[in-house]
Amino acid sequence: MKVSDILRVKGNTLYTATPDEPLAKAIQIMADKDIGSLVVMEHGDLVGMLTFREVIQTVVKNGGAVGSMLVRSSMDDHPMTCTSETDLDEVRRMMLDRHTRYMPVMNQRMLMGVISFYDVAKAVVDSQNFENKMLKAYIRDWPEEDEAKS
């Protein structure tokens, strides 16, 4: 299974921010849309990721306030990325190794979407459930004379 399989199911709604946008506005978008991350784009290029982890760290550092801070001051400016052709096993390993919950999907310099650790876990579980159903159907439909020969 590849990242493109997740994006096909998930759809391609993307939420972005710019590095010079007020952090408070970005947090409001995340809250309004009930999302855990924003891709930070500047002049059409990926320059960072803002996730609830960075937001919480910033709020704690600043005594519970964000004031007039900009997204640039909180974002991860070296986000890990993958392509739509990256295998899900590789994505899972990458996310676990770096404790990453959100990963931008880039093909060349074009942002294709964002996948979350939840998306990856759900795809793996769905795939395993499908395999289990197929195996159970195969065993259920096993001819009785074949069982006697085994």
C-alpha positions in Angstrom: 0.0 0.0 0.0 1.2 3.5 -0.8 0.6 7.0 0.4 -1.5 7.7 -2.7 -4.0 5.1 -1.5 -4.6 7.1 1.7 -4.8 10.4 -0.2 -7.4 8.9 -2.6 -9.7 8.0 0.3 -8.9 11.1 2.4 -9.5 13.6 -0.3 -7.4 16.7 -1.0 -8.6 19.4 1.3 -5.5 21.3 2.5 -5.2 24.0 5.1 -2.1 26.2 5.0 -0.6 29.2 6.7 2.2 31.5 5.8 5.2 32.0 8.1 4.3 35.7 8.6 0.7 35.0 9.6 -0.2 35.7 13.2 0.1 32.5 15.3 -3.3 33.3 16.9 -5.0 33.2 13.5 -3.4 29.9 12.6 -4.5 28.4 16.0 -8.0 29.7 15.3 -8.0 28.0 11.9 -6.9 24.7 13.5 -9.6 25.0 16.2 -12.3 25.9 13.7 -11.5 23.1 11.3 -10.7 20.6 14.0 -7.3 19.8 12.5 -4.0 19.1 14.2 -1.7 20.7 11.7 -1.2 23.4 9.1 1.3 23.2 6.3 3.3 26.4 6.2 3.8 27.7 2.6 5.8 30.7 1.3 5.9 31.7 -2.4 4.5 28.2 -3.3 7.2 26.3 -1.4 6.8 24.2 1.8 8.7 26.0 4.5 7.3 24.3 7.6 4.6 22.5 9.6 2.6 23.9 12.5 1.1 21.2 14.7 -0.6 21.3 18.0 2.7 20.1 19.5 4.5 23.3 18.4 1.6 25.4 19.5 1.6 23.9 23.0 5.3 24.3 23.4 5.1 28.0 22.3 2.2 28.7 24.7 4.0 27.1 27.6 7.3 29.0 26.8 5.3 32.3 26.8 3.4 31.8 30.0 0.1 30.8 28.3 0.0 33.6 25.7 0.8 33.9 22.0 0.4 37.6 21.8 1.5 39.0 18.4 3.8 36.0 17.6 4.0 34.8 14.1 3.7 31.3 12.7 7.4 31.4 11.8 8.3 31.5 15.5 6.6 28.2 16.3 6.7 26.1 13.2 8.9 23.1 12.5 11.0 24.5 9.7 12.5 21.1 8.7 9.4 18.9 8.4 9.8 15.3 7.3 8.0 14.7 4.0 7.2 11.7 1.8 5.9 11.3 -1.8 2.6 9.8 -2.9 4.6 6.7 -4.0 6.2 6.1 -0.6 5.2 2.7 0.8 3.1 2.8 4.0 5.6 0.6 5.9 8.3 3.2 5.2 6.0 6.1 6.3 5.1 4.2 9.5 8.8 3.7 10.3 9.6 7.3 9.5 6.8 8.6 11.7 7.7 6.3 14.6 11.4 7.1 14.4 10.8 10.9 14.5 7.7 10.9 16.7 5.9 12.7 13.8 2.1 12.8 13.8 1.7 14.7 10.5 3.6 14.4 7.2 3.3 16.6 4.1 3.1 14.6 0.9 5.2 16.2 -1.8 5.6 15.3 -5.5 8.6 17.3 -6.7 7.8 20.7 -5.2 4.0 20.3 -5.3 2.1 19.7 -2.1 -0.2 16.8 -2.6 -1.7 16.5 0.8 -0.9 15.7 4.5 -1.2 12.4 6.1 -1.5 11.8 9.8 -0.4 8.9 12.0 -4.1 8.2 12.4 -4.5 7.9 8.6 -1.6 5.4 8.4 -2.8 3.4 11.3 -6.4 3.3 9.9 -5.1 2.1 6.5 -3.1 -0.7 8.1 -6.0 -1.8 10.3 -8.5 -1.7 7.3 -6.0 -3.7 5.2 -5.7 -6.3 7.9 -9.4 -6.5 8.4 -9.9 -7.1 4.7 -7.2 -9.8 4.7 -8.9 -11.5 7.7 -12.3 -11.5 6.0 -10.8 -13.0 2.9 -9.1 -15.7 4.9 -12.2 -16.5 6.8 -14.2 -16.7 3.6 -11.6 -19.0 2.1 -11.6 -21.3 5.1 -15.4 -21.2 5.3 -15.7 -22.2 1.7 -13.0 -24.9 1.9 -14.3 -28.1 0.3 -14.9 -30.9 2.9 -13.1 -33.5 0.8 -10.0 -31.3 0.7 -10.0 -31.2 4.6 -10.1 -35.0 4.8 -7.0 -35.2 2.5 -5.0 -32.8 4.7 
